[in-house]
Amino acid sequence: MREIRYILVNFPTNLGDTILSFPAFDLIKENYPSSEIDAIVSSKTENFLSYHKFINQIFIYEKRWRIKEKIAFLKRLRKKYDLMVDFKNSFLPFLLRIKKHTPVIRRFSKDIHAKDRYLKIVENLVKKRKISLKAEFVLDEERKNFWYSLNLDNAVFVAPSSNSSLKRYPPHELEELLSFLSSKKKVILLGSKKDSSLYRQISLSSVINLMGKTSFLDVWFLLKNFACICICVDSSILHLASYLNIPTVALFGPTQEEIYGPYSEKSVVIRKNLKCAPCKNSTCPYSGECMKISADRVVEAVEKILKE
């Protein structure tokens, strides 16, 4: 059997899906510890994956490229790799003439979790099925020291927003939740600069507001080192908290928790009991009623998990 010295991994386009593929990627590294791994990434994941310790080199690929750019990309990578892990199920393994690769025909049961779909994709390429490795990222010492200086130990992290407006936790409910939590614990609010403007009308004086002040690399470091629990909607932060096995309270509305829910050892999903949810739609005729989950329910779930 030919030695697997060079591996190419084609990661999903979006950050959330990429994080869901991490357990499968860990399994590849576990089974090929001496192999050099390069990665094809998108502009959405480049800034995060470029700091991944398992990855030797990244190559950016964009679907919108012209034919000439795509051909140049293929020529650059052709005949270099012994194995390709294609999480996107593209034609790249054939275009790059890589003989050993993940299967093209993929069949999954309807409600299999997204993380487990990626694990099934690589199952025929591995012998060891138990994962002992976990991704590590390089954060510079100055940035680490800055976060350590804030004394954030044992904090509650709240990530109320998502790229999809339908999955966001409403401002009124968030304000009530933060008011109660901050009277008991140190509370850190995570999100983008856009999220900061979305919640600008509520009082955030009682919490440490990091919206728009962190990279996703920072979020990884903060959750890994300081979180006692994470409260979040269906988002990339939820998937990262699950990957890091952080106790999680997940607030779900239009999406299915069976496919995208938390998988931390201590986790719970809260949703409103509505006939229309989960709808899996991109628009809502009911003003996002499914995400109007009372703060009391969230607090109750948090207290229960922290007592376990």
Disulfide bonds with the S-S distance in Angstrom:
none
